[in-house]
Amino acid sequence: MQGPYSQLRVATAVRGIFGTATLVTFLVAVLVKEDPRWFVVSGTCGLIWWGWDLLLEHVFLPIGDWLMSVFAGAALTSPPAGARPNLEDTIRFLEHHLEHGASPRVEINAAIRLEEIYRTVKKDPERARRVVDLVLQRYPDAPKLKRFRKISDSS
């Protein structure tokens, strides 16, 4: 059995015990037709087996996963595929903030991040300069853009 629950030896043992008990008591009930209590015992074992699987799958394991993430953090599990944005998604997201008029704080932060990405990762200083100039035109007195004003004045 593969997956995150492959180490649940107790759960497997309980399933095996109740499954075996259900089958054995059902066979005894078929062989000993005079005593209907064996059918009741077989049905009870089957209900407990079914209930155990239901509770394990829909109650105990989700609560255990949640507790594990609360106390151990999300470091134990890998994020699902596509959950983390790639560089192109990040650039599109930041450019969207600049194009669609977010709050000044958001636009300034987006411009700073885009400038860093264009300058260091994409190796495109011209594009980085355009992003900074755009935000400097919109918010010339923004304190976070102070270092860019010095660069803009010297060029």
Order of alpha helices (4+ residues) and beta strands (2+ residues): alpha-alpha-alpha-alpha-alpha-alpha-alpha
